[in-house]
Amino acid sequence: MHVVFFLLDTFFFFLVGAALLRAWMNYQRIHMSAQPGRLVIAVTEWLVAPVRRILPRSLLQSRIDWGSLMTALLFALAYGGLWLILVSTFKPVEASSAALLLAIPTLAIKLLLRTLLQGLMMMLLAYAVLSWVQPQSPILGTLDRLCAPVLRPVRKIVPTLGGVDLSVLVMIILLQVGLILLG
């Protein structure tokens, strides 16, 4: 049973993360021909395109990629529904229908927040490692554009020590605290 839930979590973490990353890349005006843009489009286009067709034009002309955000929400709601179906299949749940229906958006919001925090942590780790090991890497520029807005407030508070930017470390610690509180 644990393996099934692990696979479900991993699959939907990947889908929700791809949709959120697509929305963030579009918000930051990062061209999708660069990696990871091609990957997130390949993973999410099958649902983002129909969602965009049903959204009002006023939302589509915004800088915010509402199609990708709505897709992330739909993936998260699907996760909540499947999770609830699996739980009730393995263990009969003694709760009212209203309580079960409220569990789906609760699980969806928790998945969205967890994916956001863990995804940002993974990007920051990749950014930190590449900046130390391979500073000329082409993806480092993309990671810098993705991470810089998040790191900017921390960099205003945390000084550089001996030429080392500790803002990434501080941000990872804060994200880990957020995950513990969410846990």
C-alpha angles and dihedrals in degrees: 000000000000090000092055092051091046091053091046091050093047095047095049093040087058094047096044091043092052092050092047092047090050090052092048093047090051091047090051090046093238112163111247094222088079120079129290086028095073090050096050091047091050091050099043109027094091090067103024093060096056092042090054090052092059097043119097115261092241090064093047092055092055122101087240114087098230092173092062093042092051089048090053089051092049091050090049092049090049088052091052092050094047092045091053092047091051093047093049090047094053097035122020107238119221102207137111121268090247091055091049092049090050089052092065097062090039091055090044094053091046090051092048092051094044091048091048093050096042093042092051090048091052091049091049092049091050090047093050095046094046092047089056101036105030111012092168093059113130093225091056090076091054092046090049091054090048096046102035097079090052094045096044096084092046092049089056090059105032114064123220109255117209091339092307119123106221095180092097091054092048092048092050090052091050091049090050090052088051091052091050091051090048092046 
